């Protein structure tokens, strides 16, 4: 599938899955048709991760800003999330995929939150692929919630204010159990990060591609990983 050296592949890939609605509209179908096609593509990409050397995959499913979409589309997406959990839980467990959700769950309906909790518990012993789904997630919102929790710990005397640093704050992020992403992919030709993993992606490589998410095949994925392998990551240093 790919000639990439496994040692040069990213351990953690994050994806902004853009273009579902445009993909559907180009075919004369409603936007939700594209979201359903995009969900099927997620399954294929998750299954491809072990062969491609990707241990962690984080996908942007629904942002804190997506509530601005039409009520019909939002309701359809929430139904799709419930359907995905219900239909895929067994396969995710059998295939060794550990699922986590990040984002603010307060605004989500109780049934969906319960299903999310159950899927996390069901797959908690898996370690083949770590799939993190960002649902009602925004990078600024995450930092705000993390800072609030950290401030509460300082006020309670459990953390000394003088000892707070970036490592301390990272422990309060939704992603505290995950490594930072090495590579962030955005599909559909848009070249912006849309409030996704702002803190965690400080030194990530970015790849903006024209492919719409429902067309993001495992072959396209492998090609992006090949491109990543050709880059030199210096983390602020200069070549020796």
N, C-alpha and C positions, 0 to 999 in steps of 0.2 A: 504493500500500500504506500509505503514511504521509505526513502533511502536515508532518512535522518538518523544520525548517530543517537542511540538512546540516551547517552550521557549528556547530550546537548539539548534535550527536550525539556520543556517547562514542566515543573512538578505541579504547578497550580495554574490553571487557565480560567479566566473569567470571561463571560460573554454577555454583551448587550445584544439581545436577540431582536433586532429591529427589522421591520419590513413585512411583517405578517399581513397587515391591513392592505398595503399597496399590492402585495402579491395576489391577494384575493380580488381586489378591485380591478386589477389588470385582466382578470379572468371573468369579469362580470359577476362576481359573487360578493356577498356581504363580508365585512371585515372579520366577523367571527369565524368564517370558513378558513381564513388565513391563520387565525390563532389555533384552530384545531390541527391544521397542517403543521404549524410550528411545534406543537406539542409532540406530534409523531417524530419530528426531526430530533427533538431533545432525546427521545428514547434511543435513536440510532447513534447519536453522538456519545451518549453515556456508555453504550455498549462498545464503542470504538476506543474509549479511553485506555483500557489496559494494554491493548496492542500498540498504542501510540505512546505509551510511557507516561500518560497523564494520570496522576494519583488524585488530584483535587480538581473539581469542576464547579464553578460558581456561576449561576445564571440569573439574569435580571428579569424576573417574571412580571412584576407589577411595582411601579414606583409610587412614592407618596404624591407625585403630581398626576398620576394616571386617573385619580378620582375626578379630574376635570373632563374626562371623556363622557360621551352620552351615557345616560342611565342604562340603555339597552346593552351597550358594549360592556360596561362595568359589570352588570348583572350576568352577562354571558361569560365573562372571564372568571367570575367567582364560581359559576357552575362548572366551568372547565377545570378549575383547580380541584374542586371536589371530585369530579369525574376522574381526573388524572390519578389522584391519591387512591381512589377506590379500585381503579382498574390495574394500576401498576404496582401496587404494594407487594403482591405476591412475587412478581418477577424481580423487583428491586431486592427483596429479601433473598431470593434464590441465587441471584447473580452477585451477591456480596457487596451491594451498594449501600453505603450509609448515607442517610438523608438528614440534612439539617435545614432549618428555615431561619432566615435572618430578617429583621424588620420589626416594625411596631405592630403587635397583634391586637392592640386595643380596639382599633377601628374595624377589624374583621369580625364576621359573624361567628357566633359561638360554635356552631356545628363545624365550620371549616377549621377553627382553631383546635377543636377536639380531634379532628382527623389528622391535623398536622402533628399534634402531640403524640398521637397513637403511632403514626408512621415513624417518627423519630425514635420512639421507644422500641418499636418492632425491629428496626434496622440498626440499633445501637451497638451491636456486637460485630457488625460488618466492617471490613477494612480493605476491600478490593478497590473500590472507588468511593471517594467522598463527594457526594453531590450536595451542594448548598444552593437552596432556592431563595432568592431575595424577593420577598412578598410584602407589599406595603413598606418598601424600603427606600430610604434616601440617605445619602452620605451625610448631609448636614444634620438631618434628623437624628441619625445614629450618633454623631458627635455630640449633639445637644443632650441626648439621653445619657450617654456615657459620662459626660461632664457633670451632669446632675447627680448621678450615682456616686461619682468620685467625690464631689463636694459634700455629699451626705456622710461619706466615710471619714472625710477630714473633720467635719463638724462634730462627729461622734467620737473623735479622738483615736480612731482605729488606724489612721494614716497620718503621718506628720506632713504638714504642708510643705516644709522645706525639702522633703525628700520626693516630692511629686516630679516626675519627668515623663518623657514620652513613653517609656516602658510601662510606667504606672497607668497612664491613660489607656494604653493598648489592652490592658487586662479587663477594661470595662466595655470594650467594643463588642458588638454582636459576634464578631469573628475571632474572639479571643482564643479559641481552640484551633484555629487554622493558620497555616503559614500565609504570608502575604502572596498575592498573585505575581507570577513571573511575567505573564502575558495577558493583556486584555484585548479582546477582539470585539469590534463593532461591525455588524453587517449593515447592508442597505445603502452604503455610500455616504452616510452622515459621519462627519468628523468632529464629534464632541463626546464628552464623557457623561453628560446628563446626570450628574450628582451620584455617580456609582463608585463605591469603594474609594472615596476621596483620600482617606488616610492611608489605606492599605496599598494603594497603587502608586505611592510616591516614587518608587524606582522600577515600576513595571514597564515592560515594553508594550507599545500599542500597535495594533494592526487594524486599520480601517479598510474594509473591502466593500465592493459594490454589490456582491451577492446578497439577495434577500434571504432572510433566515430560513424559510421553507425550502430553499434551494441549497442550503449550506450542507452539502453532503460530507461523508467521511473523507472523500478524496480532497475536497476543498479544505477541510480541516487539516489533513495531513500536509497539504501544500503550505498552509499558514505556519505550521510547526517547522517545516523546512526553512521558511523565511526567518523564523525566530532563531534557528540554529546558526544562521549565517551572521547574526549580529554579535557585536562585541559589547558586553555589559561591563561597564567600568565603575558604576556606583560612585561617580564623582571623582575618581582617580584618573590618572593619565597612563598611557601605555609605558611599560618599562623600557 
